Amino acid sequence: MFSPVSILVVTVLSGLMATAVLGSLVPAAIPGLGCWIAANTLAIVSLLLFATQGHVSPLVSIVMANEVLAVSLLLVLEGCRRFLGRRRRMFDAYAGAVAVLLGINYWTFFAPNFDARVAVASALHAYLYASIAWVVLRGRPADRPAYSYNFVTIAALLFCFGHAARGLIYGLGELNQTSLMQATPINAAFMGIGILALPCMSTGIVMLAHDRLAQRLERLANVDDLTGAWSRRAFMLKAQTLIDAAARSSRPVALAIIDIDRFKLINDTYGHAAGDSVLTHFAALVQRNLRAGDVFGRLGGEEFGVLCPHTDVAEAVVLLERLRERLASTTMPQEAGMSAYTFSVGADQHRPGERLAALMVRVDAALYTAKASGRDRVVVSA
């Protein structure tokens, strides 16, 4: 049977390795990472303090060790909250940590009771693991793969149940134990569960951090950095998906290609910084006025695409004309050096059996007609 000391040593070593892995991610500036690294460090410190029981003052080996471990779990929770952009602080968790500290002091120095100490500490840990599971489960972005979030959630729930069972057994006084370091089968079993907590949670946290890095890389590949619109590649993929879906459901889908008028003249007259301001201003205007489900992408230079699912060409024209009117009523930022600009649009809806490339050729021809007819207008493909 493993001794409690050997279990603590293995856990400390795994914690050191996990901390090194998390430390390698610091340059990525991932929200919550600092809390997770601090949590791992404090968990290692607490385990070392627990290992000193019988050799140093109970104030250090029991009270301080328990509170440092509780703070480490609070930091894991806080790290998950920051990672997922949750604003509401869980003051009940902090209040619980303070209450447990008071209880451990009482049952250590005033009315010594090992079972009571273990019960209240386990109850707090069960609650904190449940809170971690809840925050991660509720906070998972809908557009991200579920695997890493589910791993953290399931691991946290398993440790929640493990601590709840431990607290219940000790709270009922079912065990004749007076020290955490006693080499009994049940104590070794519970500590064996504990040995998995640190590496499992650390692994899950590393998985979350890598998912965030993958999300950033996907954004770099799929989102135009200047305007925030989808890149041409991403727009074309989404357009093909929507057109395939429209073909299966026989629902209409409309495509518009928009070109900012005299954009080269804007660059030549006011400079490329002004051109960039026009692009960002236009993209922000479009994104504010599109409907949920509409797809907006930058096809290249000053040319943009808008795809409107469940929309026929007449409805798309109404949307685009409203967009022109709103542009006419807005004011350019003063730093752009110019007061106004316009855009031209070619539009049409997908025809049964038509390929995306053919639809784009027709819409592009309509855009050319809009340009040749005097610009600042919406033209539907003939």
C-alpha positions in Angstrom: 0.0 0.0 0.0 1.2 3.5 -0.8 2.1 5.6 2.2 0.6 9.2 2.4 4.1 10.7 2.2 4.8 8.9 -1.1 1.5 10.0 -2.5 2.2 13.6 -1.6 5.7 13.4 -3.2 4.3 12.1 -6.5 1.5 14.8 -6.5 4.1 17.6 -5.8 6.3 16.4 -8.8 3.3 16.3 -11.1 2.3 19.7 -9.9 5.8 21.1 -10.7 5.6 19.7 -14.2 2.1 21.2 -14.8 3.3 24.5 -13.5 6.2 24.4 -16.0 3.8 23.7 -18.9 1.5 26.5 -17.8 4.5 28.9 -17.5 5.4 28.2 -21.1 2.1 29.8 -22.1 2.7 33.1 -20.3 3.7 35.0 -23.5 0.3 34.2 -25.0 -1.4 36.5 -22.3 -4.4 34.2 -21.9 -7.0 35.5 -19.5 -6.9 33.6 -16.2 -3.5 32.0 -16.8 -1.8 33.9 -14.0 -4.5 32.7 -11.6 -4.0 29.1 -12.7 -0.2 29.3 -12.3 -0.6 30.8 -8.9 -3.1 28.1 -8.0 -0.7 25.3 -9.0 2.1 26.9 -7.0 0.0 27.3 -3.9 -1.3 23.7 -4.2 2.3 22.4 -4.2 3.1 24.6 -1.2 0.0 23.3 0.7 1.0 19.7 0.0 4.5 20.3 1.4 3.0 21.9 4.5 0.7 18.9 5.0 3.8 16.7 4.8 5.3 18.4 7.9 2.5 17.2 10.2 4.0 15.9 13.4 7.2 17.8 12.9 6.1 21.5 13.0 3.4 23.5 14.7 -0.3 22.6 13.8 -0.7 26.3 12.9 1.6 25.6 9.9 1.0 22.0 9.1 -2.8 22.0 9.6 -4.3 25.5 9.6 -2.0 27.2 7.1 -1.9 24.1 4.9 -5.7 23.8 4.6 -6.1 27.5 3.9 -3.4 27.6 1.3 -5.0 24.6 -0.5 -8.4 26.4 -0.3 -7.0 29.5 -1.8 -5.4 27.5 -4.6 -8.9 26.1 -5.5 -10.3 29.6 -5.3 -7.7 30.7 -7.8 -8.6 27.9 -10.2 -12.2 29.1 -10.0 -11.1 32.7 -10.5 -8.9 31.7 -13.5 -11.8 29.9 -15.1 -14.1 32.9 -14.5 -11.6 35.3 -16.1 -10.9 32.9 -19.0 -14.6 32.8 -19.9 -15.1 36.5 -19.3 -17.5 36.1 -16.4 -17.9 39.3 -14.4 -19.9 38.1 -11.4 -17.6 37.3 -8.5 -18.5 34.3 -6.4 -18.4 36.0 -3.0 -20.0 32.9 -1.4 -16.9 30.9 -2.3 -14.6 33.4 -0.6 -17.0 33.5 2.5 -16.8 29.7 2.6 -13.0 29.7 2.7 -13.1 32.2 5.6 -15.6 30.0 7.5 -13.6 26.9 6.9 -10.4 28.7 8.2 -12.3 29.6 11.4 -13.7 26.1 11.8 -10.2 24.5 11.3 -8.8 26.8 13.9 -11.5 25.9 16.3 -11.2 22.2 15.8 -7.4 22.3 16.0 -6.8 24.5 19.0 -10.0 24.9 21.1 -11.9 21.6 20.6 -9.5 19.2 18.7 -11.5 17.1 16.3 -9.8 15.6 13.3 -13.0 14.3 11.7 -14.7 17.7 11.9 -11.7 19.4 10.3 -11.7 16.9 7.4 -15.4 17.2 7.0 -15.6 21.0 6.7 -12.5 21.2 4.5 -13.9 18.5 2.2 -17.3 20.3 2.0 -15.5 23.5 0.9 -13.5 21.6 -1.7 -16.6 19.8 -3.0 -18.4 23.2 -3.4 -15.4 24.8 -5.2 -15.1 21.9 -7.6 -18.8 22.1 -8.3 -18.5 25.8 -8.9 -15.6 25.2 -11.3 -17.7 22.7 -13.2 -20.7 25.0 -13.4 -18.7 28.0 -14.6 -16.9 26.0 -17.3 -20.1 24.2 -18.4 -22.2 27.4 -18.6 -19.4 29.6 -20.1 -18.3 27.4 -23.0 -18.5 29.5 -26.2 -21.1 27.9 -28.6 -18.6 28.0 -31.5 -15.8 26.2 -29.8 -15.2 22.4 -29.6 -16.7 20.9 -26.4 -13.9 18.4 -25.6 -11.6 20.5 -23.4 -14.5 22.2 -21.6 -16.2 18.8 -21.0 -13.0 17.4 -19.7 -12.6 20.1 -17.1 -16.3 19.9 -16.2 -16.3 16.1 -15.7 -13.0 16.1 -13.8 -14.3 18.8 -11.5 -17.5 17.0 -10.9 -15.7 13.7 -10.1 -13.5 15.5 -7.6 -16.6 17.2 -6.2 -18.2 13.8 -5.5 -15.0 12.4 -4.1 -14.7 15.3 -1.6 -18.4 15.1 -0.8 -18.0 11.4 0.0 -14.9 12.0 2.1 -16.6 14.8 4.1 -19.6 12.6 4.7 -17.6 9.6 5.9 -15.5 11.7 8.3 -18.4 13.8 9.3 -20.3 10.7 10.5 -17.2 9.6 12.4 -17.0 6.3 10.6 -13.2 6.2 10.7 -10.9 5.9 13.7 -8.2 8.3 12.4 -6.4 11.2 14.2 -3.9 12.4 11.5 -3.9 13.0 7.8 -0.6 11.1 7.5 -1.8 7.8 9.0 -1.2 4.9 6.6 -4.7 3.4 6.6 -6.4 1.9 3.5 -9.3 4.5 3.4 -6.9 7.4 3.9 -4.7 6.1 1.1 -7.7 5.7 -1.1 -8.9 9.3 -0.6 -5.4 10.6 -1.0 -5.1 8.5 -4.2 -8.1 10.4 -5.5 -6.4 13.6 -4.4 -3.3 12.7 -6.3 -5.3 12.8 -9.5 -6.9 16.2 -8.8 -3.8 18.4 -9.4 -2.6 16.8 -12.7 -6.1 16.3 -14.0 -7.2 19.9 -13.4 -3.8 21.1 -14.7 -4.2 19.0 -17.9 -7.7 20.4 -18.4 -6.5 24.0 -17.9 -3.7 23.4 -20.4 -6.4 22.1 -22.9 -8.5 25.2 -22.3 -5.4 27.5 -22.9 -4.6 25.6 -26.1 -8.2 25.9 -27.3 -7.9 29.7 -26.8 -4.6 29.7 -28.9 -6.4 27.7 -31.6 -9.3 30.2 -31.6 -6.8 33.0 -32.1 -5.1 31.2 -35.0 -8.5 30.5 -36.6 -9.4 34.2 -36.2 -6.1 35.2 -37.9 -6.9 32.9 -40.8 -10.6 33.6 -41.1 -11.1 37.3 -40.0 -9.8 40.3 -41.8 -7.6 42.2 -39.3 -8.5 45.7 -40.5 -12.3 45.5 -40.8 -13.3 42.5 -38.6 -15.2 41.0 -41.6 -14.7 37.4 -42.6 -11.8 36.9 -44.9 -12.4 35.9 -48.5 -11.7 32.3 -47.8 -14.0 32.1 -44.8 -16.7 34.0 -46.6 -16.6 31.7 -49.6 -16.8 28.6 -47.3 -19.8 30.0 -45.4 -21.4 31.1 -48.7 -21.1 27.6 -50.1 -22.5 26.1 -46.9 -25.5 28.4 -47.0 -26.2 27.8 -50.7 -26.0 24.0 -50.2 -28.5 24.4 -47.3 -30.8 26.6 -49.4 -30.7 24.1 -52.2 -31.9 21.3 -49.9 -34.6 23.4 -48.3 -35.7 25.3 -51.4 -35.4 28.5 -49.4 -34.0 31.7 -51.2 -30.6 33.1 -50.5 -29.4 36.5 -51.8 -25.8 37.6 -52.5 -24.6 41.2 -52.8 -21.1 42.4 -53.8 -20.4 45.9 -52.6 -17.6 48.2 -53.8 -16.7 51.5 -52.2 -16.8 54.2 -54.9 -13.6 55.9 -56.1 -11.6 54.2 -53.4 -8.3 54.7 -55.3 -9.0 58.4 -55.6 -9.6 58.5 -51.8 -6.2 56.9 -51.2 -4.5 59.2 -53.7 -6.1 62.3 -52.3 -6.2 61.8 -48.6 -3.6 59.0 -48.1 -3.8 55.4 -47.2 -4.6 56.1 -43.6 -7.8 57.8 -44.7 -8.5 54.8 -46.9 -8.2 52.5 -44.0 -10.5 54.7 -42.0 -13.1 54.4 -44.8 -12.8 50.6 -44.8 -13.2 50.3 -41.0 -16.0 52.9 -40.9 -17.9 51.1 -43.7 -17.4 47.6 -42.2 -18.6 48.8 -38.8 -21.7 50.4 -40.4 -22.6 47.2 -42.3 -22.1 44.9 -39.3 -24.3 47.1 -37.1 -27.1 47.0 -39.7 -27.0 43.3 -40.8 -29.5 40.8 -39.4 -28.6 37.8 -37.3 -27.6 35.1 -39.8 -26.3 37.4 -42.5 -22.7 36.8 -43.6 -20.4 39.7 -44.3 -16.9 39.3 -45.7 -14.1 41.3 -47.3 -13.4 39.9 -50.8 -10.4 42.0 -51.4 -9.3 45.7 -51.4 -12.5 47.8 -51.1 -14.8 45.0 -52.2 -17.1 43.2 -49.8 -19.7 40.5 -49.9 -23.0 40.1 -48.1 -24.9 36.8 -48.1 -28.5 36.9 -46.8 -30.1 33.5 -46.1 -33.9 33.0 -46.3 -34.0 36.2 -48.3 -35.1 36.9 -51.9 -33.5 39.6 -54.0 -36.3 42.1 -53.4 -35.8 41.8 -49.6 -32.0 42.1 -50.1 -32.4 45.3 -52.1 -34.5 46.9 -49.3 -31.8 46.0 -46.9 -29.0 47.4 -49.1 -30.9 50.6 -49.9 -31.5 51.2 -46.2 -27.7 50.7 -45.7 -27.0 53.4 -48.4 -29.4 55.8 -46.6 -27.7 55.2 -43.3 -24.3 55.8 -44.7 -25.5 59.1 -46.2 -26.6 60.2 -42.7 -23.4 59.3 -40.9 -20.3 61.5 -40.4 -16.8 60.2 -41.1 -14.3 60.4 -38.2 -12.4 63.7 -38.3 -9.0 62.0 -38.6 -10.1 60.6 -41.9 -9.7 64.0 -43.5 -12.9 63.6 -45.7 -16.5 64.1 -45.0 -18.4 61.4 -47.1 -18.1 58.5 -49.5 -20.6 56.2 -51.3 -20.8 52.6 -52.5 -22.2 50.6 -55.3 -23.9 47.2 -55.1 -24.6 44.3 -57.4 -27.2 41.8 -56.1 -29.2 38.7 -57.0 -30.5 35.5 -55.5 -29.3 32.0 -56.0 -31.0 30.0 -58.8 -31.9 26.3 -58.5 -28.9 24.1 -59.4 -26.6 27.1 -59.8 -23.0 27.0 -58.6 -21.6 29.6 -56.3 -19.1 30.7 -58.9 -21.9 31.3 -61.4 -23.9 33.4 -59.0 -20.8 35.5 -58.2 -20.2 36.1 -61.9 -23.8 37.4 -62.3 -23.7 39.6 -59.2 -20.2 41.0 -60.2 -21.7 41.9 -63.6 -24.5 43.8 -61.8 -21.9 45.6 -59.7 -20.1 46.7 -62.9 -23.4 48.0 -64.3 -23.9 50.0 -61.0 -20.5 51.5 -61.4 -21.0 52.3 -65.1 -24.5 53.9 -64.4 -23.1 56.6 -62.1 -22.3 54.7 -58.8 -24.0 55.1 -55.4 -26.8 52.6 -56.3 -28.0 49.1 -56.1 -28.4 47.1 -59.3 -30.0 43.6 -59.6 -28.6 41.2 -62.1 -30.6 41.0 -65.3 
